[in-house]
Amino acid sequence: MTALQRGEVHNASRNIRFCFANCQVQFWLCVCQFPIASSLPCIILRAMSDLKKPQPMPTGPERELQLYALGLSGGKPSVPVPLESLEQRAKEILAPRAYDYVAGGAGGEDTMRANREAFYGWRIVPRMLRDVSKRDLSVELFGARLPAPVLLAPVGVQEIVHQDADVASARAAASLGLPFALSTMSSRTIEEVAQAAAKVADSPRWFQLYWGKNPELTASMVQRAERAGYSALVVTLDTHSLGWRERDLHHGYLPFMLGQGLANYFSDPVFRGLLPQPPEQNPMAAIQLWGSLFSNPALTWTDIGFLRKHTRVPIILKGILHANDASQALDAGVDGLIVSNHGGRQVDGGIGALDALQGVVREVNGRVPVLFDSGIRRGADVFKALALGARAVLLGRPCMWGLAVAGEAGVRDVLLNLVADLDLTMALSGYTCCRELDSTVLATSVSGT
């Protein structure tokens, strides 16, 4: 065979491989019910902004197929799939002080480590030869049927991560039918975020409250959220004062002191009425007023009744780690609890949130839903939290890394990847729905099976 003939054979072989790969992509696109990631605009049939119903949630194998097909076509997902790579990419994009504000925790960050170590203490025990061909990850929560047991955790001042801030996160969650919780310290107003999410899809949204000193201001924000269609009130209990956060102190950086994350205050009629001049004319005075009103360490259990007088939506307390606090919360008449240590951002040397979950669940004994937050990273983490009694989990930092890297699409892909990972973990472990999970599906890492 001559060199020319060998070259022709090589070219023919290369063309065959290309055509085969292209045919695979075309076939996969035909059989797959769900659109490939947004980096293949030629196959997106409808823009997300045109949708009024959440897009169907792909199963784990379907999501894998999407990503493999994307790779065969020469594309890449909007964000790195490995979470460590995702965080590193976000770190490269963000200003150092912004990255540290999101990534950091209290003190020496021992509680952050404890959150992850708590998951390592439990191991999944897969079961074999069970029909797992059909799976249903949906859960019911406060009258709404969610496609998966995952919510977007409230994260404040998202403008330091991406210019679209809370609007992008809310739209991403709404597009999948997953609830998002808007922080009091959001970069866009309660009303603006609600309107932006509603344009994408009819999906649940919650409002998270930092309960400050001024009762009229608290009542105003709660009522604004209810009027804007937020269907639950998440009351954060563990942040009546900011924790000792060494990274932020090293940078001398608190974004609120620059007027960031204060949109809900600056737009509130009660807050504005306390100022001699509007925030637009005298932002420094507005920031100082916020600083004087934000923290309220004098709150007690008897104050919960105040919130009930001002809202009709379910009240969920976030930051419960002790069974006695869970009992007092039930006595106060709340509708749900979130076991959380604020992602390790408040108390250094604290208990890992997962280590507190079972005690709270036992105390509640099914009377109200118990959710879980702090340390969730992958599908196996969600699986373990559900097995230990959580109805659903909240995801925080990974969504912020997705937001930093690719905005709305990045948050959406982080959520899709987490739910796909959970679906595969369920199937490969022998389970078809969330209600099948309890502590018997796990073993402690020291005891084995």
C-alpha positions as CSV (number, residue, x, y, z in Angstrom):
1,M,0.0,0.0,0.0
2,T,1.4,3.4,-1.0
3,A,1.6,6.3,1.3
4,L,-1.2,8.0,-0.7
5,Q,-3.4,4.9,-0.3
6,R,-2.6,4.8,3.5
7,G,-3.5,8.5,3.8
8,E,-6.8,7.9,2.0
9,V,-7.6,4.9,4.3
10,H,-6.7,7.0,7.3
11,N,-9.0,9.9,6.1
12,A,-11.8,7.5,5.4
13,S,-11.5,5.9,8.8
14,R,-11.5,9.3,10.5
15,N,-14.6,10.3,8.5
16,I,-16.4,7.0,9.4
17,R,-15.6,7.6,13.1
18,F,-16.9,11.2,12.9
19,C,-20.1,10.0,11.1
20,F,-20.6,7.3,13.7
21,A,-20.2,9.7,16.6
22,N,-22.5,12.2,14.8
23,C,-25.1,9.4,14.3
24,Q,-24.8,8.5,18.0
25,V,-25.4,12.1,19.0
26,Q,-28.4,12.4,16.6
27,F,-29.8,9.1,17.9
28,W,-29.4,10.1,21.5
29,L,-31.0,13.4,20.9
30,C,-34.0,11.7,19.4
31,V,-34.5,9.2,22.2
32,C,-33.7,11.6,25.0
33,Q,-36.7,13.4,26.2
34,F,-34.7,16.2,27.7
35,P,-32.7,19.0,26.1
36,I,-28.9,18.8,26.2
37,A,-27.1,21.6,28.1
38,S,-27.3,25.1,26.9
39,S,-24.0,25.0,25.1
40,L,-25.7,23.2,22.2
41,P,-28.1,26.1,21.2
42,C,-28.9,24.4,17.8
43,I,-30.9,21.7,19.5
44,I,-32.7,23.8,22.1
45,L,-36.3,23.9,20.8
46,R,-37.7,26.4,23.3
47,A,-36.0,29.0,25.4
48,M,-36.4,28.5,29.2
49,S,-37.9,32.0,29.4
50,D,-40.9,30.7,27.3
51,L,-41.8,27.9,29.7
52,K,-44.5,28.2,32.2
53,K,-44.3,24.7,33.6
54,P,-41.0,23.4,35.1
55,Q,-39.0,21.2,32.7
56,P,-39.2,17.5,33.4
57,M,-36.3,16.3,35.7
58,P,-34.1,13.8,33.8
59,T,-33.3,10.6,35.6
60,G,-29.7,9.8,36.4
61,P,-29.0,7.7,33.3
62,E,-30.7,10.4,31.1
63,R,-28.5,13.1,32.6
64,E,-25.4,10.9,32.0
65,L,-26.6,10.5,28.4
66,Q,-26.9,14.2,27.9
67,L,-23.4,14.8,29.2
68,Y,-21.9,12.1,27.1
69,A,-23.7,13.2,24.0
70,L,-22.5,16.8,24.7
71,G,-18.9,15.5,24.9
72,L,-19.2,13.5,21.6
73,S,-20.4,16.7,19.8
74,G,-17.3,18.6,21.1
75,G,-19.3,20.6,23.7
76,K,-18.8,21.0,27.4
77,P,-21.4,21.5,30.2
78,S,-21.8,25.0,31.6
79,V,-19.9,24.1,34.7
80,P,-17.3,21.4,35.7
81,V,-19.1,18.3,36.9
82,P,-16.5,17.4,39.7
83,L,-17.4,19.7,42.5
84,E,-13.8,20.3,43.5
85,S,-13.1,21.6,39.9
86,L,-16.2,23.7,40.0
87,E,-15.2,25.4,43.2
88,Q,-11.7,26.0,41.9
89,R,-13.1,27.5,38.7
90,A,-15.3,29.8,40.8
91,K,-12.3,30.8,42.9
92,E,-10.4,31.8,39.8
93,I,-13.3,34.0,38.7
94,L,-14.2,35.7,41.9
95,A,-12.4,38.4,43.8
96,P,-10.5,36.8,46.7
97,R,-12.6,38.5,49.3
98,A,-15.9,37.4,47.6
99,Y,-14.7,33.8,47.3
100,D,-13.7,33.7,51.0
101,Y,-17.0,35.2,52.0
102,V,-18.8,32.3,50.5
103,A,-16.3,29.6,51.1
104,G,-15.3,30.5,54.7
105,G,-16.7,29.6,58.1
106,A,-16.4,30.5,61.7
107,G,-13.1,30.6,63.4
108,G,-10.8,27.8,62.4
109,E,-13.6,26.3,60.3
110,D,-13.8,23.1,62.5
111,T,-17.6,23.0,62.2
112,M,-17.3,23.0,58.4
113,R,-15.0,20.0,58.6
114,A,-17.4,18.3,61.1
115,N,-20.2,18.7,58.7
116,R,-18.4,16.7,56.1
117,E,-17.0,14.2,58.6
118,A,-20.5,13.4,59.8
119,F,-21.3,12.1,56.4
120,Y,-18.2,9.9,56.3
121,G,-19.4,8.2,59.4
122,W,-22.3,6.6,57.6
123,R,-22.0,4.1,54.7
124,I,-24.7,3.0,52.3
125,V,-25.5,-0.7,52.1
126,P,-26.7,-1.5,48.6
127,R,-29.3,-4.2,48.1
128,M,-29.4,-6.4,45.0
129,L,-32.0,-7.9,42.5
130,R,-34.8,-5.4,43.3
131,D,-36.8,-4.0,40.5
132,V,-35.6,-0.4,40.3
133,S,-36.5,0.2,36.7
134,K,-39.0,2.9,37.7
135,R,-38.1,5.5,40.3
136,D,-39.9,8.4,41.9
137,L,-37.9,11.0,43.8
138,S,-40.8,13.3,44.4
139,V,-41.8,14.4,47.9
140,E,-44.6,16.4,49.4
141,L,-43.8,19.4,51.4
142,F,-46.3,21.9,52.8
143,G,-48.9,20.9,50.3
144,A,-46.6,21.0,47.2
145,R,-45.3,18.0,45.3
146,L,-41.7,18.5,44.6
147,P,-39.9,16.6,41.8
148,A,-37.0,15.8,44.1
149,P,-36.2,16.4,47.8
150,V,-33.9,19.3,47.1
151,L,-34.3,23.1,47.7
152,L,-32.0,26.1,47.1
153,A,-30.8,27.3,50.5
154,P,-31.1,31.0,51.3
155,V,-27.8,32.7,50.4
156,G,-27.4,36.4,50.8
157,V,-25.6,39.1,48.8
158,Q,-25.3,37.0,45.7
159,E,-24.3,40.1,43.7
160,I,-20.7,39.5,44.8
161,V,-20.8,36.2,43.0
162,H,-22.6,37.1,39.8
163,Q,-24.3,40.3,38.5
164,D,-27.7,38.5,38.0
165,A,-27.5,37.5,41.7
166,D,-30.7,36.1,43.2
167,V,-32.7,36.4,40.0
168,A,-30.5,33.9,38.3
169,S,-30.7,31.4,41.2
170,A,-34.5,31.8,41.5
171,R,-35.0,31.3,37.7
172,A,-32.8,28.2,37.7
173,A,-34.7,26.6,40.6
174,A,-38.1,27.6,39.1
175,S,-37.2,26.0,35.7
176,L,-36.9,22.6,37.5
177,G,-39.8,23.0,39.9
178,L,-37.5,23.1,42.9
179,P,-38.2,25.6,45.7
180,F,-35.7,28.4,46.4
181,A,-35.5,30.3,49.6
182,L,-34.8,34.0,49.2
183,S,-32.6,35.6,51.8
184,T,-33.5,38.7,53.7
185,M,-30.0,39.9,52.6
186,S,-30.7,39.4,48.9
187,S,-29.3,41.6,46.2
188,R,-32.7,42.0,44.5
189,T,-36.0,42.8,46.2
190,I,-38.6,40.3,47.3
191,E,-40.9,41.5,44.5
192,E,-38.3,41.5,41.7
193,V,-37.1,38.0,42.4
194,A,-40.7,36.7,42.6
195,Q,-41.6,38.3,39.3
196,A,-38.5,36.9,37.6
197,A,-39.1,33.4,38.8
198,A,-42.8,33.5,37.9
199,K,-41.9,34.3,34.3
200,V,-40.0,31.0,34.1
201,A,-42.4,28.6,35.7
202,D,-45.0,28.2,38.4
203,S,-42.8,26.9,41.2
204,P,-42.7,27.2,45.0
205,R,-40.6,30.0,46.6
206,W,-39.9,30.7,50.3
207,F,-38.7,33.7,52.1
208,Q,-36.0,33.5,54.7
209,L,-36.1,36.0,57.6
210,Y,-33.3,37.5,59.6
211,W,-35.3,38.7,62.6
212,G,-34.1,42.2,63.6
213,K,-34.9,44.6,66.3
214,N,-37.7,46.6,64.7
215,P,-41.0,44.7,64.9
216,E,-42.7,46.9,62.3
217,L,-39.9,46.3,59.8
218,T,-40.1,42.6,60.5
219,A,-43.8,42.5,60.0
220,S,-43.5,44.6,56.8
221,M,-41.0,42.2,55.2
222,V,-43.0,39.1,56.1
223,Q,-46.1,40.6,54.7
224,R,-44.3,41.7,51.5
225,A,-43.2,38.2,51.0
226,E,-46.6,36.7,51.4
227,R,-48.2,39.3,49.0
228,A,-45.4,38.4,46.4
229,G,-46.4,34.7,46.5
230,Y,-43.7,33.2,48.8
231,S,-45.4,30.2,50.3
232,A,-43.3,29.6,53.4
233,L,-41.4,31.7,55.9
234,V,-37.9,30.3,57.0
235,V,-36.8,32.0,60.2
236,T,-33.0,31.7,60.8
237,L,-32.3,31.5,64.5
238,D,-28.6,31.1,64.6
239,T,-27.5,34.5,63.3
240,H,-28.7,37.1,65.8
241,S,-25.0,38.1,65.7
242,L,-22.4,37.4,63.0
243,G,-19.9,34.6,63.9
244,W,-16.2,35.2,64.1
245,R,-15.2,34.7,60.5
246,E,-11.5,34.9,60.2
247,R,-11.3,35.2,56.4
248,D,-13.7,38.1,56.3
249,L,-12.0,39.8,59.2
250,H,-8.6,39.4,57.5
251,H,-10.0,41.1,54.4
252,G,-11.8,43.7,56.4
253,Y,-14.8,42.8,54.3
254,L,-18.5,42.8,55.1
255,P,-20.4,43.4,51.9
256,F,-23.4,44.9,53.7
257,M,-21.3,47.8,54.8
258,L,-20.8,48.6,51.2
259,G,-24.6,48.6,50.7
260,Q,-24.6,45.2,49.0
261,G,-27.3,42.7,49.9
262,L,-29.6,45.4,51.4
263,A,-32.2,45.6,48.6
264,N,-35.0,44.4,50.8
265,Y,-34.2,47.0,53.4
266,F,-33.7,49.9,51.0
267,S,-37.0,49.2,49.3
268,D,-39.1,48.6,52.5
269,P,-41.5,51.4,53.3
270,V,-41.0,51.0,57.1
271,F,-37.2,51.1,56.7
272,R,-37.4,54.1,54.4
273,G,-39.7,55.9,56.9
274,L,-37.0,55.7,59.6
275,L,-34.6,57.6,57.4
276,P,-34.4,61.4,57.1
277,Q,-33.4,61.0,53.5
278,P,-34.0,58.1,51.1
279,P,-31.1,55.5,50.7
280,E,-30.6,56.8,47.1
281,Q,-29.7,60.2,48.5
282,N,-27.8,59.2,51.6
283,P,-26.7,55.5,51.4
284,M,-24.3,55.8,54.3
285,A,-27.1,56.7,56.7
286,A,-29.2,53.8,55.4
287,I,-26.3,51.4,55.9
288,Q,-25.8,52.7,59.5
289,L,-29.5,52.2,60.2
290,W,-29.4,48.7,58.9
291,G,-26.4,48.0,61.2
292,S,-28.3,49.2,64.2
293,L,-31.4,47.0,63.4
294,F,-30.0,43.8,62.0
295,S,-29.2,41.7,65.1
296,N,-31.6,40.9,67.9
297,P,-30.0,38.7,70.5
298,A,-32.9,39.3,72.9
299,L,-35.4,37.1,71.1
300,T,-36.9,34.1,73.0
301,W,-39.4,31.3,72.2
302,T,-42.3,33.5,73.3
303,D,-41.6,35.8,70.4
304,I,-42.6,33.2,67.8
305,G,-46.3,34.2,68.3
306,F,-45.5,37.6,66.8
307,L,-44.7,36.0,63.4
308,R,-47.9,34.0,63.5
309,K,-49.9,37.1,63.9
310,H,-48.4,38.6,60.7
311,T,-48.4,35.7,58.3
312,R,-50.6,32.8,57.2
313,V,-47.9,30.8,55.5
314,P,-46.0,27.9,57.2
315,I,-43.3,29.0,59.6
316,I,-40.1,26.9,59.5
317,L,-37.3,27.4,62.0
318,K,-33.8,27.1,60.7
319,G,-30.8,26.3,62.9
320,I,-32.2,23.6,65.2
321,L,-29.5,21.2,66.5
322,H,-30.8,20.1,69.9
323,A,-33.8,17.9,70.7
324,N,-35.0,20.2,73.4
325,D,-35.1,23.2,71.0
326,A,-37.1,21.0,68.6
327,S,-39.6,20.4,71.4
328,Q,-39.9,24.1,72.3
329,A,-40.4,24.9,68.6
330,L,-43.3,22.4,68.4
331,D,-44.7,24.0,71.6
332,A,-44.5,27.4,69.9
333,G,-46.6,26.0,67.0
334,V,-44.2,26.2,64.1
335,D,-44.8,24.1,61.0
336,G,-41.4,22.8,60.2
337,L,-37.7,22.6,61.2
338,I,-34.4,22.8,59.4
339,V,-31.5,21.0,61.1
340,S,-28.6,23.3,60.3
341,N,-25.5,25.0,61.7
342,H,-25.5,27.6,58.9
343,G,-22.9,25.7,57.0
344,G,-20.4,26.1,59.8
345,R,-20.4,29.9,59.5
346,Q,-21.6,30.8,63.0
347,V,-20.1,28.6,65.8
348,D,-16.6,27.2,65.5
349,G,-16.1,23.7,67.1
350,G,-19.8,22.9,66.7
351,I,-21.5,19.6,66.1
352,G,-21.8,18.4,62.6
353,A,-25.3,19.0,61.4
354,L,-25.9,15.4,60.3
355,D,-24.9,14.2,63.8
356,A,-27.8,16.3,65.2
357,L,-30.4,15.1,62.7
358,Q,-31.5,11.8,64.3
359,G,-32.1,13.3,67.7
360,V,-34.3,16.1,66.3
361,V,-36.2,13.6,64.1
362,R,-36.9,11.4,67.1
363,E,-38.1,14.3,69.2
364,V,-40.4,15.6,66.4
365,N,-41.8,12.1,65.8
366,G,-43.5,13.0,62.5
367,R,-45.4,15.9,63.8
368,V,-43.9,18.4,61.4
369,P,-41.4,18.0,58.5
370,V,-37.7,18.1,59.3
371,L,-35.4,19.4,56.6
372,F,-31.6,19.3,56.6
373,D,-29.0,21.8,55.6
374,S,-25.2,22.1,56.0
375,G,-22.7,19.9,54.3
376,I,-24.7,18.5,51.3
377,R,-22.5,18.1,48.3
378,R,-23.5,15.0,46.3
379,G,-26.3,12.5,45.8
380,A,-25.0,10.1,48.5
381,D,-25.2,13.0,51.0
382,V,-28.9,13.5,50.1
383,F,-29.5,9.8,50.4
384,K,-27.9,9.6,53.9
385,A,-29.8,12.7,55.1
386,L,-33.1,11.2,53.9
387,A,-32.3,7.9,55.5
388,L,-31.7,9.6,58.8
389,G,-35.1,11.2,58.8
390,A,-34.9,14.4,56.7
391,R,-37.9,15.1,54.4
392,A,-35.7,17.2,52.0
393,V,-32.3,19.0,51.9
394,L,-31.1,22.5,51.1
395,L,-28.1,23.1,48.9
396,G,-26.0,26.3,49.3
397,R,-22.4,26.7,48.4
398,P,-22.3,24.4,45.3
399,C,-25.1,26.5,43.7
400,M,-23.0,29.6,44.4
401,W,-20.1,28.1,42.6
402,G,-22.3,27.3,39.7
403,L,-23.7,30.9,39.7
404,A,-20.2,32.3,39.7
405,V,-19.1,30.2,36.7
406,A,-22.1,30.3,34.5
407,G,-25.0,32.3,36.1
408,E,-28.5,30.8,35.8
409,A,-27.3,27.9,33.6
410,G,-24.6,27.1,36.1
411,V,-27.0,26.9,39.0
412,R,-29.4,24.8,36.9
413,D,-26.7,22.3,36.0
414,V,-25.5,22.0,39.6
415,L,-29.0,21.1,40.6
416,L,-29.5,18.7,37.6
417,N,-26.3,16.9,38.5
418,L,-27.1,16.6,42.1
419,V,-30.6,15.1,41.4
420,A,-29.2,12.8,38.8
421,D,-26.5,11.6,41.2
422,L,-29.2,11.0,43.9
423,D,-31.3,9.0,41.4
424,L,-28.5,6.7,40.5
425,T,-27.5,6.3,44.1
426,M,-31.1,5.3,44.9
427,A,-31.2,2.8,41.9
428,L,-27.8,1.3,42.5
429,S,-28.6,0.8,46.2
430,G,-31.9,-0.9,45.5
431,Y,-34.5,1.8,46.2
432,T,-37.2,3.4,44.1
433,C,-38.6,6.2,46.2
434,C,-37.6,8.5,49.1
435,R,-40.1,7.0,51.6
436,E,-38.3,3.6,51.4
437,L,-35.3,5.1,53.1
438,D,-34.6,4.8,56.8
439,S,-31.6,4.2,59.0
440,T,-31.5,0.5,58.1
441,V,-30.2,1.3,54.7
442,L,-27.0,2.7,56.3
443,A,-24.2,1.2,58.4
444,T,-21.8,3.1,60.5
445,S,-18.3,3.2,59.0
446,V,-16.8,1.3,61.9
447,S,-19.4,-1.4,62.4
448,G,-19.8,-2.6,58.8
449,T,-22.7,-4.9,58.0
